[in-house]
Amino acid sequence: MDSSRHRDHVALVTGAGSGIGRATALRLAGEGAQVVGCDVNAEGLDGTLAAIRKAGHDASVLTADITDQAEVDRIVDDTLARHGRIDVLANVAGIMDWFLPAHEVDDDTWRHVMSVNVDGPMMLCRKVLPSMMERHAGAIVNIASVGGLGGGAAGVAYTVSKHAVVGLTRSIAWVYQTEGIRCNAICPGGVETNIGTTAVPRSEWGLGRLAKIHALGERMAQPDEIASLLS
Ligand SMILES: NC(=O)c1ccc[n+]([C@@H]2O[C@H](COP(=O)([O-])OP(=O)(O)OC[C@H]3O[C@@H](n4cnc5c(N)ncnc54)[C@H](O)[C@@H]3O)[C@@H](O)[C@H]2O)c1
């Protein structure tokens, strides 16, 4: 790890209370960034902050639900007020969909998955972009999934949501290339995190259809392997 790679950079990381988001916050802090971690799970954020401090660095954390525009506004405004700019936006927060296929998905699952996985990252990009445009600099990294590239990774809601994240990334990367702003997506396969809480299968049939593809995965990745791609 290069401890000066992100010196003086300000990084806003969503989903920082667990898994890939926690690993990203830890890595960016270790690489010199001023990290602002946010998550809906305050306890998780406390754990992340403790891990960052144990490693000899510091960060700040904000509890927020990224599905709520007012909370998105609050975390971005707060970060800009405290640090003056945002160099890196890491859209990591996300949830799974219990492997529900199209004929079994319920409205609540569909709306909640879309709202966390698509609306949240879109609202954060929309809010952060003007300040990046002013400075003609910035990087946005969205965590999509192999489920954003094909149909065999998850249920219908997650698959559609991650395809949308790929589309969000492509649109921003193309449209803002003249503004000094980069936008990339990472599409991991299985990673050992806490996402399993929303991945407990609720559809035997749905999971059965995916089992052969899941069995092809050689191993689960560790969160820091994904964080190292992001930083
Ligand atoms: N774990 C995998 O196998 C895997 C594979 C591909 C992609 N991903 C993606 O990686 C990202 C991170 O997931 P993870 O595996 O680290 O899972 P995780 O459950 O360990 O972490 C996700 C974090 O997002 C937070 N979060 C959920 N809803 C939120 C909301 N409304 N507002 C703010 N925070 C919220 C959770 O509290 C949690 O701390 C997700 O976008 C996920 O889709 C994960």
Ligand as a Chemical Component Dictionary entry (heavy atoms), coordinates in Angstrom:
data_LIG
# 
_chem_comp.id                   LIG 
_chem_comp.type                 NON-POLYMER 
_chem_comp.pdbx_formal_charge   0 
_chem_comp.three_letter_code    LIG 
# 
loop_
_chem_comp_atom.comp_id 
_chem_comp_atom.atom_id 
_chem_comp_atom.alt_atom_id 
_chem_comp_atom.type_symbol 
_chem_comp_atom.charge 
_chem_comp_atom.model_Cartn_x 
_chem_comp_atom.model_Cartn_y 
_chem_comp_atom.model_Cartn_z 
_chem_comp_atom.pdbx_ordinal 
LIG N1  N1  N 0  -20.465 -9.576  -1.619 1  
LIG C1  C1  C 0  -20.567 -9.918  -2.899 2  
LIG O1  O1  O 0  -20.492 -11.112 -3.249 3  
LIG C2  C2  C 0  -20.746 -8.853  -3.945 4  
LIG C3  C3  C 0  -20.561 -9.195  -5.302 5  
LIG C4  C4  C 0  -20.723 -8.221  -6.273 6  
LIG C5  C5  C 0  -21.074 -6.940  -5.916 7  
LIG N2  N2  N 1  -21.260 -6.625  -4.612 8  
LIG C6  C6  C 0  -21.651 -5.247  -4.280 9  
LIG O2  O2  O 0  -20.719 -4.712  -3.378 10 
LIG C7  C7  C 0  -21.338 -3.660  -2.649 11 
LIG C8  C8  C 0  -20.998 -3.795  -1.170 12 
LIG O3  O3  O 0  -21.632 -4.953  -0.663 13 
LIG P1  P1  P 0  -20.925 -5.917  0.391  14 
LIG O4  O4  O 0  -20.811 -7.224  -0.263 15 
LIG O5  O5  O -1 -19.745 -5.271  0.995  16 
LIG O6  O6  O 0  -22.129 -6.062  1.438  17 
LIG P2  P2  P 0  -22.271 -5.675  2.987  18 
LIG O7  O7  O 0  -23.672 -6.049  3.332  19 
LIG O8  O8  O 0  -21.167 -6.284  3.768  20 
LIG O9  O9  O 0  -22.116 -4.083  2.970  21 
LIG C9  C9  C 0  -23.079 -3.249  2.399  22 
LIG C10 C10 C 0  -23.259 -2.019  3.278  23 
LIG O10 O10 O 0  -24.224 -1.158  2.645  24 
LIG C11 C11 C 0  -25.002 -0.581  3.693  25 
LIG N3  N3  N 0  -26.293 -0.112  3.221  26 
LIG C12 C12 C 0  -27.355 -0.872  2.821  27 
LIG N4  N4  N 0  -28.394 -0.082  2.547  28 
LIG C13 C13 C 0  -27.994 1.200   2.759  29 
LIG C14 C14 C 0  -28.638 2.458   2.663  30 
LIG N5  N5  N 0  -29.923 2.555   2.295  31 
LIG N6  N6  N 0  -27.938 3.572   2.962  32 
LIG C15 C15 C 0  -26.640 3.489   3.367  33 
LIG N7  N7  N 0  -25.986 2.309   3.486  34 
LIG C16 C16 C 0  -26.661 1.195   3.192  35 
LIG C17 C17 C 0  -25.168 -1.715  4.702  36 
LIG O11 O11 O 0  -25.563 -1.236  5.985  37 
LIG C18 C18 C 0  -23.800 -2.349  4.679  38 
LIG O12 O12 O 0  -22.957 -1.803  5.676  39 
LIG C19 C19 C 0  -22.840 -3.737  -2.968 40 
LIG O13 O13 O 0  -23.169 -2.738  -3.907 41 
LIG C20 C20 C 0  -22.973 -5.117  -3.573 42 
LIG O14 O14 O 0  -24.063 -5.199  -4.459 43 
LIG C21 C21 C 0  -21.109 -7.552  -3.616 44 
# 
loop_
_chem_comp_bond.comp_id 
_chem_comp_bond.atom_id_1 
_chem_comp_bond.atom_id_2 
_chem_comp_bond.value_order 
_chem_comp_bond.pdbx_ordinal 
LIG N1  C1  SING 1  
LIG C1  O1  DOUB 2  
LIG C1  C2  SING 3  
LIG C2  C3  SING 4  
LIG C2  C21 DOUB 5  
LIG C3  C4  DOUB 6  
LIG C4  C5  SING 7  
LIG C5  N2  DOUB 8  
LIG N2  C6  SING 9  
LIG N2  C21 SING 10 
LIG C6  O2  SING 11 
LIG C6  C20 SING 12 
LIG O2  C7  SING 13 
LIG C7  C8  SING 14 
LIG C7  C19 SING 15 
LIG C8  O3  SING 16 
LIG O3  P1  SING 17 
LIG P1  O4  DOUB 18 
LIG P1  O5  SING 19 
LIG P1  O6  SING 20 
LIG O6  P2  SING 21 
LIG P2  O7  DOUB 22 
LIG P2  O8  SING 23 
LIG P2  O9  SING 24 
LIG O9  C9  SING 25 
LIG C9  C10 SING 26 
LIG C10 O10 SING 27 
LIG C10 C18 SING 28 
LIG O10 C11 SING 29 
LIG C11 N3  SING 30 
LIG C11 C17 SING 31 
LIG N3  C12 SING 32 
LIG N3  C16 SING 33 
LIG C12 N4  DOUB 34 
LIG N4  C13 SING 35 
LIG C13 C14 SING 36 
LIG C13 C16 DOUB 37 
LIG C14 N5  SING 38 
LIG C14 N6  DOUB 39 
LIG N6  C15 SING 40 
LIG C15 N7  DOUB 41 
LIG N7  C16 SING 42 
LIG C17 O11 SING 43 
LIG C17 C18 SING 44 
LIG C18 O12 SING 45 
LIG C19 O13 SING 46 
LIG C19 C20 SING 47 
LIG C20 O14 SING 48 
# 
